[in-house]
Amino acid sequence: MKAAEAREMSVADLRDRIQVEKNNLDTMKLNHAISPLEDTSKISKTRRDIALMITILAEKEKQN
């Protein structure tokens, strides 16, 4: 996800998306522990996306 895409989202959408991505990350980690994923970089990309969305959410909440 690009920062510009996240900035266009509303606060409620960001919160929902963060929760969905956290659930996806947990699932990926579990699946990777059982049988290795083909592309392990997806885990770090998902973590970065979550961090980006949390940062933008904090910025938006601070503005209000």
C-alpha positions as CSV (number, residue, x, y, z in Angstrom):
1,M,0.0,0.0,0.0
2,K,1.2,3.4,-0.8
3,A,1.1,6.3,1.7
4,A,-1.1,8.3,-0.7
5,E,-3.7,5.5,-0.8
6,A,-3.8,5.3,3.0
7,R,-4.1,9.1,3.4
8,E,-7.2,9.1,1.2
9,M,-9.0,6.6,3.5
10,S,-11.2,7.7,6.3
11,V,-10.3,7.1,10.0
12,A,-12.9,4.3,10.3
13,D,-11.7,2.6,7.1
14,L,-8.1,2.8,8.4
15,R,-9.0,1.2,11.7
16,D,-10.9,-1.6,9.9
17,R,-8.1,-2.2,7.4
18,I,-5.5,-2.3,10.2
19,Q,-7.5,-5.0,12.0
20,V,-7.9,-7.0,8.8
21,E,-4.1,-6.8,8.0
22,K,-3.2,-7.8,11.6
23,N,-5.4,-10.9,11.2
24,N,-3.8,-11.7,7.9
25,L,-0.3,-11.3,9.5
26,D,-1.2,-13.7,12.3
27,T,-2.5,-16.2,9.8
28,M,0.6,-15.9,7.6
29,K,2.9,-16.4,10.6
30,L,0.9,-19.5,11.7
31,N,1.0,-20.9,8.2
32,H,4.7,-20.2,7.9
33,A,5.4,-22.0,11.2
34,I,3.6,-25.1,10.0
35,S,4.9,-25.2,6.4
36,P,7.3,-22.5,5.0
37,L,5.7,-19.9,2.8
38,E,7.0,-19.6,-0.8
39,D,7.4,-15.8,-0.5
40,T,8.4,-14.9,3.1
41,S,8.8,-11.2,2.2
42,K,5.0,-10.9,2.3
43,I,5.2,-11.0,6.1
44,S,7.6,-8.0,6.3
45,K,5.6,-6.2,3.7
46,T,2.4,-6.7,5.7
47,R,4.1,-5.5,8.8
48,R,5.3,-2.3,7.0
49,D,1.8,-1.7,5.7
50,I,0.4,-2.0,9.2
51,A,3.0,0.4,10.6
52,L,2.3,2.9,7.8
53,M,-1.5,2.8,8.4
54,I,-1.0,3.2,12.1
55,T,1.2,6.2,11.6
56,I,-1.3,7.9,9.2
57,L,-4.2,7.1,11.5
58,A,-2.3,8.8,14.4
59,E,-1.7,11.8,12.2
60,K,-5.4,12.1,11.3
61,E,-6.5,11.7,14.9
62,K,-4.1,14.4,16.0
63,Q,-5.4,16.8,13.4
64,N,-9.0,16.4,14.8
